[in-house]
Amino acid sequence: MTENITTAILFFTSFFTLINPLGVMPVFMTMTSSLTEKQRNKTALRAVIIAFFTLLAFAFSGQVLFNFFGISVDSFRIVGGIIFFFVGYDMLQARLGKTKIDESDIKTYVDDISITPLAIPMICGPGAITNAIVLMEDANTYTLKIILLASIFAIMLVTYLILFFSSKIIDFLGETGNKVMMRLMGLIVMVIAVEFFFSGLKPIMRDILNIT
């Protein structure tokens, strides 16, 4: 029993570190600043659900899909890094907070950002996907598989709660505090993007140059 609890904590903390819901929150807050609270909550719920089922899909068949399509996790990291970089740059310039959306376009906007970049790759990024694939391959008993699925569900629930209460955090910080936090987190997101990009590029370049 104690071993299972330790394993569950290990699974949860690994996903929490890789998904980093607190890091996703500033992006979510700025991209949904023009939406009502109901629309913002709908966006958060949709993004978390999409990320949850995406992680499950990769956990059960990720390696098979990668092999079938000839896709590598390193290539996924590079693409995720590029998307992260542009999102972070817009945050640094405070552009995301200035987004204006017509009433007729709100549904499309909510659907679009809930899929990309919120669900993929912000919540369900290369690190989380790789972690799900590796842990599922290592889970050689039904108990470990259930613990893994429960851990994924738990981290998604925590992520949703953080995004759900993000509007209250905005009110607490105020307009100036939100702008400062947005620019600061934009810089951090850009740094993460560079790390993602080069962590995916290095193995590919080693293969091209035949460097061991």
N, C-alpha and C positions, 0 to 999 in steps of 0.2 A: 504493500500500500504506500509506504513512504517513498519507495523507488518511483512509483507512478506519479506521485505528487511532484517529486523532484523533476521528473521528465516533463510534466505539464508546465511547470514553471520555466524550465529551459526552453521549451517550444514557444511559450508565450513571449518571453523576454526577447528571444531571437527575432520573432516577427515584429514586436513593438519597436525594437531598435531599427530594423530594416524599413518598416513602413513609416515610422516616426509621425504619428498623428498630430503632434504639436507642431511639427514642421509643415504639415499639409494645411493646418488651420489658417495661417496668414494668406496663403494662396487662395483658399476657399473664401475667406472673408472679403478679399479685394475683388475677386471675380464675381461675387454675388452681391456686391454693394448696391446695385441698382434694383435688386429684387425685393419683394416683400418677404416677411418672415416665413409665411406659408410656402412661398416658392423656393426660398432658401432651404427650408427643411426638406422639401420634396427633392431638391437637387442633391442634398447630402444623402438622403435615403437611397436614391437611385444609384448614386456613385458607389456607395458602400455595397449595395446588393450586386452590382455589376462586378466590382472588385472581388467580392466573396466567391461568386460562381466562376470567375476567371481563375482564381487561385485553386479552386477545387478541380477545375478542368485540367490545369497544368499538373496538379498534384497526382492525378490519376493517369494522365496520358501525355504529360509534357514532354518527356524524353522521346516518346514515340512520334509526337508531332514534329519536334525539332529534327529528328532523323528523317522523317518522311518528306518534309519540305526543304531539308538541307539548311535549316536555320540554326545558328549557334547562339548561345546566351551572350557571347561577346558582341555579336552584331546587335542584339537587343539592347545591350548596355550603351552602345554608341548612339543608337537612335534615341533612346531615353535621355541620354546626356544632351543631345542637340535640342530636344523639346524642353528639357529643364532649363537650358541656358536662355532660350528666348523668353520663357515664362519669367525667369529671374530678372532678365534685363528689363522687361516691361514693369516688373515690380519696383526695380531700382529707380526707374524713371517716373514712377507713380502713375503709369498709364492705365493699369488695370482698374484703379479706383475711379477713373473718369469714364468708364464704359457707360454709354447711354443706349437703352434698348427700347424700341417701340413695343407697344402692347401686343401688336399682332405677331411680333417676332420672339416674344418671351418663351413660348413653349419650345420652339426650335433651339433657342439659346440654352435653355435648361437641359434639354436632351443632349445637345452637343458637348457642353462642358462637363456634364456628369459622366460622359464616356471618356473624353479626352479634353484636358489632361488630368482631371480629378481621379477617375477610377483607374485609368491607365495613362501614364505610368506613375502618377503621384502616389496613389494608395497601393496599387498592384504593380510595382515596378520590377525591374530585373532582379534585384536582390531578393524580394519577397517570393517571386516566381521560382528562382533558383533554390531558395530555402525550402519551399514547398515540395519541389521535385526531389531534392536530396533527402529530406526527412521522410518522405513517403517511401522512398527506396530503402531507407534504413529501418523503417517500421516493419519488422518481420513478424509481428503478431497482430491479431485483431484488436487487442487492447491498446497497443501503441498507435494503431491507425485511428481508433476512436479518440484517443487523447489528442492526436494531431488535428483531427477535424474539429474537436471542441476548442482547441487553442486558436484555430483560424477563426471560428465563430466568435470567440471571446474578444479577439483583437479587433474584429470588425465592429462589434458592439461598442467597444471603447472608442473607436474612431468615430462612429456615428454620434455618440454622446458628446464628444469634443466638438464636432462640427455643429451639432444641434444647439449647443450653448454658445457658439461663437458670436452671435449677435449681442449677447449680454456682455461678452468680453469687449466688443467694439464700443458699447455704451460706457463701459468702465474706463477704457483707455481714452475715449474722446477722439475728436478728429485729428488733433496734433499727434497724440500718442499712436494712433493707427497708422498715420503716414510715416512716422519714425520707425515703427515696427515693420511696416511694409518694405521700406527701403533696406532696413537691416536684414530682414529675412530674404529679400531679393538678392542681396550680396551672398548670403549663405547658400541659397538655392543655386546661384551661378557657380559657386565653389564646388558644391555637390555635383553639378552638371559636368564640370571639368574632370572630377574624379571618376565619374561614371564613364565619360568618353574615353579617357586614357586607360582605364582598367579594362575596357573592351578592346581598345586599339592595340595595346601591347602584345597580347597573345597572338592576334592576327598578324602583326608585323613580324613577330618571331617565326611564325609559320612561313611567311613569305620569304624572309631572309634566311630561313633554316638555322635560326639561333636556338641553341638548347639552353 
